[in-house]
Structure formats: structure tokens, C-alpha cells
Amino acid sequence: MSKYAPLVDYLNEQRNDSVTVSFDDIACIIGGTLPASARLYPAWWGNDTNGRHVNANEWLNAGWKVESVSLDEERVTFVHRDAEQRDSPDQTPALI
């Protein structure tokens, strides 16, 4: 089981098609700390499908993607991919 599997479980339990979660809440959900790069680099939250980011593989494989991330506010918004309009192939989450 991946370190981020509990986050996927949390996302899959949501009734809404999008959810905003603080970095601290994610740390509690996964039962550990986020790497420093998650708080410093928006790319850590990227919807990277090339296999280098275990975290992104987890949420993408479960049908979720990062819609936006705020490093200043330390929060991230996930959206269920089935609910979105797929009019843009952009893989980079918006900075807010």
C-alpha cells in the first residue's frame, strides 16, 4: 500500500466532485508528513502521468486530479475527473 492510499480513500469518500484540503489535513489523512517539496514547489502537485510521482499516480488512477494549489495558503483542490469538462489537456494545476 502506498503512503498516499489513505488520501485516495479520503477523496473517494467525498460526496462532492471537488474538495479542498489543507496540507496539514493531508498529513493527518496519510498518517505522516508531506515532503518539503510539497510545500515549496507547485510541480509536486502536478498531474504528472509519466510515473515519476507516486502521489500523482495515486490520485490520477483513482479518477481525481489537482485542479488548483495554493502554496501560500497551503491548500489543494482536487476534482473528480469524470465531473470536469475536458476541454483542455493541461496537466498543470492552477496556482491560486
C-alpha positions in Angstrom: 0.0 0.0 0.0 1.3 3.4 -1.0 1.8 6.2 1.5 -0.9 8.2 -0.4 -3.5 5.4 -0.5 -5.3 6.9 2.6 -5.6 10.2 0.7 -7.3 8.4 -2.2 -9.6 6.7 0.2 -10.5 10.1 1.6 -11.1 11.5 -1.8 -13.3 8.6 -2.8 -15.4 9.0 0.3 -16.3 12.6 -0.7 -19.9 13.3 -2.0 -18.9 16.3 -4.0 -17.0 16.3 -7.2 -14.4 18.7 -5.8 -12.8 19.0 -2.4 -10.3 21.5 -1.0 -7.9 20.1 1.7 -5.2 21.8 3.7 -1.7 20.4 3.6 -1.9 19.7 7.4 -5.1 17.8 6.9 -3.5 15.7 4.2 -0.6 14.9 6.5 -3.2 13.7 9.1 -5.0 11.7 6.5 -1.8 9.9 5.3 -0.6 9.5 8.9 2.7 11.2 8.2 4.3 14.3 6.8 4.3 15.7 3.4 7.7 16.1 1.8 9.2 19.6 2.0 8.9 19.8 -1.8 5.0 19.7 -1.5 5.2 23.0 0.4 7.8 24.6 -1.8 7.0 23.5 -5.4 3.7 23.5 -7.2 5.1 20.9 -9.5 4.8 18.4 -6.7 1.1 18.7 -7.0 1.2 18.4 -10.8 -0.9 15.8 -12.5 2.2 14.1 -13.8 1.4 10.9 -15.7 4.9 9.9 -16.6 5.3 7.7 -13.5 7.8 9.7 -11.5 5.4 11.0 -8.9 3.8 8.3 -6.8 1.5 10.8 -5.2 0.0 11.9 -8.6 -0.2 8.3 -9.8 -2.4 7.5 -6.8 -5.0 10.3 -7.2 -5.0 10.1 -11.0 -5.5 6.3 -11.1 -8.4 6.8 -8.7 -10.1 9.3 -11.1 -9.1 12.6 -9.3 -6.8 15.4 -10.4 -5.4 18.5 -8.8 -7.4 21.5 -10.0 -5.5 24.2 -8.1 -2.9 24.6 -5.4 -2.0 27.5 -3.1 1.4 27.2 -1.5 0.8 30.4 0.4 -2.4 29.1 2.0 -1.1 25.5 2.0 -4.2 24.0 0.4 -5.1 22.0 -2.7 -8.3 21.4 -4.6 -8.9 18.1 -6.1 -11.7 17.5 -8.7 -13.1 14.2 -9.8 -12.1 13.8 -13.5 -15.5 12.4 -14.5 -17.2 15.6 -13.4 -15.0 18.1 -15.3 -15.3 19.5 -18.8 -12.3 18.0 -20.7 -11.8 21.0 -22.9 -8.2 21.5 -22.0 -5.4 18.9 -22.0 -3.4 21.0 -19.5 -1.7 18.8 -16.9 -0.6 21.7 -14.6 -2.8 22.7 -11.7 -3.6 26.4 -11.4 -1.8 28.4 -8.7 -4.2 30.4 -6.5 
